[in-house]
Amino acid sequence: MTATTTDFTTLTGTYTLDPVHSRLGFVARHAMVTKVRGAFNDFEGTITVDGEDLAASRVQVTAQVASIDTRNEQRDGHLRTNDFLDAENHPEITFVSSSVSHEGGNDFAVAGDLTIKGVTKSVTLPLEFQGSAKDPYGNLRIGFEGSTTIERSDYGVSFNAALETGGVLVSEKITLEFEISAIKSS
């Protein structure tokens, strides 16, 4: 059972993202009629929680572009090309926080620099603290969930194709989704 707490002082420490129990995902509209979901399967990161001064907390995440997975190898291969993410020249997507603000209750806003395809832009990630728990192995875990929307052309990802019926093949707006489980370092 997950215990939700707003006494963040008990959570002070550095946590490592658990990629087996976390998801860094995205959603794009395809052909104006459906959504395609994907994720990065290879990523790492840390969350440093300062329970006395939550604004001093930090987040850092790196995802390997080559690990993109939309459940279709042909599409994944295209996403790795320069048409989209250019994995060969820009193998990583990174996020480094610049500020963390506690919005009240279990809600946080984590602002920082998101770098995709060599372009860095400031974004704010609204995250909801899901709780903390000791797992069966004695590890203290914390969880967060959230999502935000970016415009892919802001990052130089502008490939598209016009549709005969109007509209375009791939949406400009991409929703980034975060389901995070992190383990406290000893």
N, C-alpha and C positions, 0 to 999 in steps of 0.2 A: 504494500500500500504506500502511495506517495504522500508524504507529509508536506503540505504547503505552509510556508511561513513567510511572514514579512519581517521577522527579526533577522536581517541579513548579516548582523555581526557574527553569527555562528557559522557563516559560510565563507568568511575571509580566507583567501588562499588562491593558489593558481590551479586551474583545471585544464586538462587536456581533452580535446574533442574525441569522442568515441565514434569512429567512422562506421562501426558495425551497427550502432544504435542511433545514428544520426542520418539526416538527409539534407543535402544542399541541392535543391531542385529549381526548376523553372517551368513556366507554361507560356506557350505562344499560340496564337490563333493561326490555323492553317486553312488556306483557301476560303477564308471568311465564314466557314461553316462548322468548324470543330476546333478543339484544342489538342495540341500535342504537348505531352509532359515529358520531361527528362530530368536527369540528375548527373552530378559528377560523382563517380564512385571512388576516386582517389583524392583525398583532401586531408589536411591537418590544420590544427589551430589550437590556440590557448585563450582562456578567459581568466583574467585576474580580477578577483572580486575583492574590493576594499569595503567591508561591511560597515566600517566607521564613517567612511566618506565615499558613498557610492559613485560620486562624480569622478573619483580617482581610479575607478575600475577601468579595465582595458580589454579589448578583443582584437585578435589577429587570426585571420584564416587565409589559407592558400589552397586552391583547387587546381588540379592538373587538367588542362584542357583536353588532353588525349583520352581522359577517362570518361568523356561525355557519353551518356547512354540514354537513348530515346526508344530502346527496344527495336531498333531497325538499323542494321549495320551500314546499309547504303546511305541513309540519312545522316548517321553519325559521322561517316567518312566525309560527307559534304560539309557538315558543320565544323570539321577540323581544318578545312581549307581556308584560303584567304577570302573566299566569298563570305565567310562568317567569322570564325574565331582565330584562324591562322595559327594552329598549334605549333607548327614548325618554328615560326619566328617569335611567337608569344605563348610559350608553353604553360604559363600560369595565369590564373585569375586571383587577385589578392584583395583583401579588405583589411584595413588597419584603422582602428577607431581613433577618433580625435577627442570625443567626449561621450560620456554616458550620463543620461539624466533619468532620475527616478520620477516617473509621471504620477506616482501614487499607486497604492495597492501592489499588484504584481506586474504593473506596466512600466516598461522602460523604452527610451528612445536612444539608440546607439548611432551616433553620427560618426562618419569617417570617410576615408578615401577608398573607393572601389576602382580597381584598375583592370580593364578588359582590353585586350588587343593593343596594349601599350598606351592606352588613354586613361587618365585618372580623373575622376569626377567625385565630388562630395555627394554622399547620399545619407539619408537617415533611415535606419531600420527600426520599425516599431516591433518590440519583442515582449512577449508575455512570459513571465517566470512561471513554470509549470510545477515547481516544487523541488524538494530534495529528498533523497532517500539513501539509506545504507543498503548496498546490494548484498547478495548472499556471500560474497567474497570479502566483505568488510570495507569496500570502497564507498566513499561518499560521492554521490552523483547529484548533479543539478540539471534541470531541463529548461529549455526555452523554445518557444515557437513564435513564428512571425512571417510576414511577407511584405514586399514592397514592389512597386512597379517602376521600371526604368524604360527609357526609349533607347533602343539598340543603336540607332544612328548616332547618338551622342558618343558612342564608343567606336565609331568607324565600322560598324556592322550594318551595311546598308544594302546588301544583295536583296533583290526582289524580282518578281515577275508579275506583269499585269495579267489579270484574268479576263477571259473573253466576256464574261457576264458582269464585269466591273469589279473593282476592288483589286487586291493584291494577294499573292501566294502566302506571304508571311507577315504577321502583324508587326507594326512598329513598336507597340508596347509589349514588354516582356515582364511577367510577374516572377519575381524571385521568391522562393519559399525556403524557410529554414525550420527544421525540426532537430533540435540539438540536445544531445545527452553528453555531458562532460564529467570526467572523473577527477577528483581532487588528487593532486600530486602529493606524495608523502614527503 
